[in-house]
Amino acid sequence: MKWSDTFDIAIALTEQHPDIDPRYLRFTDLLGWILKLEGFEDSADNCNEKILEAVQMAWIDEVS
């Protein structure tokens, strides 16, 4: 996965952190969790706040 795989990241995060409400995440935590996902192969240097917001919104959509 890369940063452009927003929905795949959201699905993986939902599976890995089923008890987390993504509406109340700190982006620092979100970034760390994404970087630790199995199959994630991109650099933190390629990420920005806009990407993290997109992942957060996709995760919210996934769990609602």
C-alpha positions as CSV (number, residue, x, y, z in Angstrom):
1,M,0.0,0.0,0.0
2,K,1.0,3.6,-0.6
3,W,-0.5,6.9,0.6
4,S,-2.7,7.0,-2.4
5,D,-4.5,3.8,-1.3
6,T,-6.7,5.7,1.2
7,F,-9.6,3.2,1.3
8,D,-7.3,0.2,1.6
9,I,-5.5,1.9,4.5
10,A,-8.9,2.7,6.1
11,I,-10.0,-1.0,5.8
12,A,-6.7,-2.2,7.3
13,L,-6.9,0.2,10.2
14,T,-10.5,-0.8,10.9
15,E,-9.4,-4.5,11.1
16,Q,-6.3,-3.7,13.2
17,H,-8.0,-1.2,15.6
18,P,-11.7,-2.3,15.8
19,D,-12.3,-0.5,19.1
20,I,-10.9,2.9,18.0
21,D,-13.3,5.7,17.0
22,P,-11.5,7.5,14.2
23,R,-13.3,10.7,14.8
24,Y,-11.1,11.3,17.9
25,L,-7.6,10.4,16.6
26,R,-4.5,12.4,16.8
27,F,-2.7,12.5,13.5
28,T,0.6,11.5,15.1
29,D,-1.1,8.3,16.3
30,L,-2.7,7.7,12.9
31,L,0.6,8.2,11.1
32,G,2.3,5.7,13.3
33,W,-0.4,3.1,12.9
34,I,-0.3,3.5,9.1
35,L,3.4,3.1,8.9
36,K,3.2,-0.1,11.0
37,L,0.5,-1.7,8.7
38,E,1.5,-4.9,7.1
39,G,2.0,-4.3,3.4
40,F,2.4,-0.5,3.7
41,E,5.5,0.4,1.7
42,D,5.6,4.2,1.5
43,S,7.6,6.8,3.4
44,A,6.4,9.2,6.1
45,D,8.2,11.9,4.1
46,N,5.5,11.5,1.4
47,C,2.7,12.1,3.9
48,N,1.0,15.4,4.8
49,E,-2.0,16.6,6.8
50,K,-4.3,16.4,3.8
51,I,-3.5,12.7,3.3
52,L,-4.1,11.9,6.9
53,E,-7.4,13.8,6.8
54,A,-8.4,11.7,3.8
55,V,-7.5,8.4,5.6
56,Q,-9.4,9.6,8.7
57,M,-12.5,10.4,6.6
58,A,-12.3,7.0,4.8
59,W,-12.0,5.2,8.1
60,I,-15.0,7.1,9.5
61,D,-17.0,6.1,6.4
62,E,-15.8,2.5,6.9
63,V,-17.1,2.2,10.4
64,S,-20.4,4.1,10.1
